[in-house]
Amino acid sequence: MVSLSRIALGLLSLFATEVGLAQGGASGAPKTLVAVLAHADDEAPIAPLLARYAREGARVYMIIASDGSEGAGQQGTIPRPDSVPRGPELARLRADEARCSAQALGLQPPILLGFPDGKLGDYIGDRSLLFRLTQRIAEELQKLHPDAMVTWGPDGGVGHPDHRLVSAIVTQLARAGAPNVPERLFYMYIPAEGIRAMNPQRGEPPMLIPQAKYFTARVAFKPEDFQATVRAMGCHRTQFTPQVNERVSSAMERVLNGAVLLIPAFTTGAVTDLLP
């Protein structure tokens, strides 16, 4: 006859094994990185990192706030293909280009929120717009439960108002302790050399590039990640001509030199891994 003590020990052993398996499964689950962007093609400055973490097995997502419907014609002096007029057809093509880029980088399908392009701050035209955008981003982040996030810094990279508003919303959610929104938030930017490559006539923009002392995150990537970036940028056919893509890719490869620099929103000290 089996003693009660032996039965109890067996049950405890089984319980410990199951707990260990559960904990092991949880710790072995892939981590999640989310880039919150204003437009399709905004991923360019951090595309090598997105490709790196996807290649390493993380779940990597892009949340894209606007529909891109107003992005035809010239952007300053950057020549853009003009084959598609502003409106729903351009929005459809931009969505296709976002999906193409995500696939080239090895990411999950992009999350397209479809808000009006170039008008995220149109408080007079639609006083509920910013509140609805904030709620949608919060809902998506709550579902994704990211371990880390990347978005534009307050400068918006090139100073675009949509970029700045997305940055402000993501920072707001992190500081407010919104559900499943981590404080592990990093700001991306475009180096001056990249901006000059896009727009050689413009030169380095004044009061836009953050001081070097703020870039305490330096995250490495491999050559295959940059190759994926070049393929992804080639997806944005309504955004950039092949000549601009080639010029920008060459400049960025030289400037980045195997690592992307980011500004941590809250963390202090040196950072070498977005998903430690």
SVG drawing of the C-alpha trace seen along z (x, -y; Angstrom):
<svg xmlns="http://www.w3.org/2000/svg" viewBox="-14 -76 45 78">
<polyline fill="none" stroke="black" stroke-width="0.4" points="0.0,0.0 1.4,-3.4 1.8,-5.8 0.2,-9.2 3.6,-10.8 4.8,-9.2 1.7,-10.3 2.1,-13.9 5.8,-13.9 4.8,-12.7 2.1,-15.4 4.6,-18.0 7.2,-16.8 4.6,-16.8 3.5,-20.3 7.1,-21.5 7.7,-20.0 4.6,-21.7 5.5,-25.0 9.0,-24.7 7.7,-23.9 5.3,-26.8 8.0,-29.2 10.3,-27.9 7.7,-28.3 7.0,-31.9 10.7,-32.8 11.2,-31.2 8.4,-33.1 9.5,-35.5 9.8,-39.1 7.9,-41.9 9.2,-45.1 6.8,-47.7 7.7,-50.7 5.0,-53.4 5.2,-55.5 3.2,-58.3 3.6,-57.2 4.6,-54.2 8.3,-54.6 9.0,-56.1 10.7,-52.8 13.8,-53.7 16.0,-55.0 15.5,-51.9 14.8,-49.3 18.1,-47.5 17.2,-47.0 13.7,-45.8 15.2,-43.3 17.7,-42.2 15.2,-41.5 12.8,-39.7 15.7,-37.6 16.6,-36.7 13.0,-35.5 11.3,-38.5 7.8,-39.5 8.3,-42.9 5.4,-45.1 4.9,-48.5 1.9,-50.6 1.3,-53.2 -1.0,-56.1 -1.8,-57.8 -3.1,-56.6 -0.5,-58.4 -3.2,-59.8 -1.7,-63.3 1.9,-62.3 2.0,-62.9 4.1,-65.5 7.2,-67.3 8.4,-67.1 10.5,-70.2 12.9,-69.6 12.8,-65.8 11.4,-64.5 8.5,-62.1 6.8,-59.9 3.6,-61.7 1.8,-58.8 -0.9,-58.6 -2.9,-61.6 -3.8,-62.3 -6.7,-60.4 -8.0,-56.8 -5.9,-55.2 -2.7,-56.6 -3.7,-55.4 -4.3,-51.9 -0.9,-51.9 0.8,-53.1 -0.8,-50.3 0.5,-47.8 4.0,-49.4 3.9,-49.1 3.0,-45.4 5.8,-44.9 8.3,-46.6 7.3,-44.6 7.7,-41.4 11.1,-42.4 12.2,-43.1 10.7,-39.8 8.2,-41.6 4.6,-40.9 2.0,-42.5 1.8,-46.2 -1.1,-47.6 -2.6,-50.4 -4.8,-52.9 -5.9,-54.9 -6.0,-58.4 -5.8,-61.4 -2.4,-62.0 -0.8,-65.4 -3.7,-66.3 -3.2,-64.5 -3.1,-67.8 -6.2,-69.3 -8.0,-70.2 -10.1,-72.9 -11.3,-70.5 -11.9,-67.6 -11.7,-68.2 -12.0,-64.5 -9.2,-63.3 -6.2,-63.4 -8.2,-61.7 -9.3,-58.9 -5.8,-58.5 -4.5,-58.2 -7.1,-55.6 -6.4,-53.5 -2.6,-53.5 -3.3,-52.6 -5.6,-49.8 -3.1,-48.3 -0.2,-48.5 -2.4,-46.9 -3.0,-43.9 0.6,-43.6 2.1,-44.0 5.5,-45.1 8.7,-44.7 10.2,-47.8 9.0,-50.5 10.6,-52.8 9.1,-56.0 10.1,-59.5 11.7,-61.9 10.2,-65.4 12.0,-66.7 10.1,-64.3 13.2,-63.4 12.5,-66.0 10.2,-68.2 7.0,-66.8 4.0,-67.6 2.5,-64.1 5.8,-62.6 5.9,-64.9 2.3,-64.1 2.9,-60.4 6.0,-60.8 4.0,-62.8 1.2,-60.3 3.5,-57.3 5.4,-59.2 2.2,-60.3 0.9,-56.7 4.2,-55.4 4.3,-58.2 0.6,-57.7 1.2,-54.0 -1.3,-52.9 -2.0,-49.1 0.9,-47.0 2.8,-50.1 6.4,-49.8 8.7,-52.6 11.4,-51.0 10.9,-53.6 13.5,-54.8 13.5,-57.8 14.8,-57.4 16.1,-60.2 17.5,-60.8 21.2,-61.7 22.0,-65.0 23.8,-63.0 20.7,-61.1 18.6,-64.2 21.1,-65.8 21.1,-62.6 17.3,-62.9 17.5,-66.6 20.9,-67.7 19.7,-71.3 18.4,-71.8 21.5,-71.2 21.6,-70.3 18.4,-71.5 18.9,-73.9 17.9,-73.0 16.7,-69.6 19.4,-67.0 19.8,-66.2 23.1,-66.6 25.4,-63.6 25.4,-63.3 21.7,-62.1 22.4,-59.1 23.2,-56.6 21.7,-53.6 23.9,-52.1 22.4,-48.9 24.4,-46.8 23.0,-45.0 24.5,-42.7 25.1,-43.3 22.1,-41.1 19.9,-43.4 21.0,-46.3 20.4,-44.4 16.8,-43.7 16.5,-47.5 17.5,-48.2 14.9,-45.8 12.3,-47.3 13.0,-50.8 12.6,-49.7 9.0,-48.9 8.1,-52.6 7.7,-53.2 5.2,-56.1 7.5,-57.8 11.0,-57.8 12.5,-57.4 15.2,-54.7 17.8,-57.4 16.8,-58.9 16.7,-55.4 20.2,-54.5 21.6,-57.8 20.0,-57.5 21.0,-53.8 24.6,-54.6 24.7,-57.5 23.0,-55.6 25.2,-52.5 28.3,-54.7 26.9,-56.8 25.4,-53.9 28.5,-51.7 26.8,-48.7 24.9,-50.3 21.8,-52.5 22.0,-55.3 18.8,-56.0 17.8,-58.2 16.2,-56.4 13.1,-58.2 13.4,-57.1 16.3,-54.7 19.7,-55.9 23.1,-54.5 24.5,-52.8 22.1,-50.5 23.3,-48.0 20.1,-45.8 16.5,-47.0 15.3,-43.6 17.7,-42.4"/>
</svg>
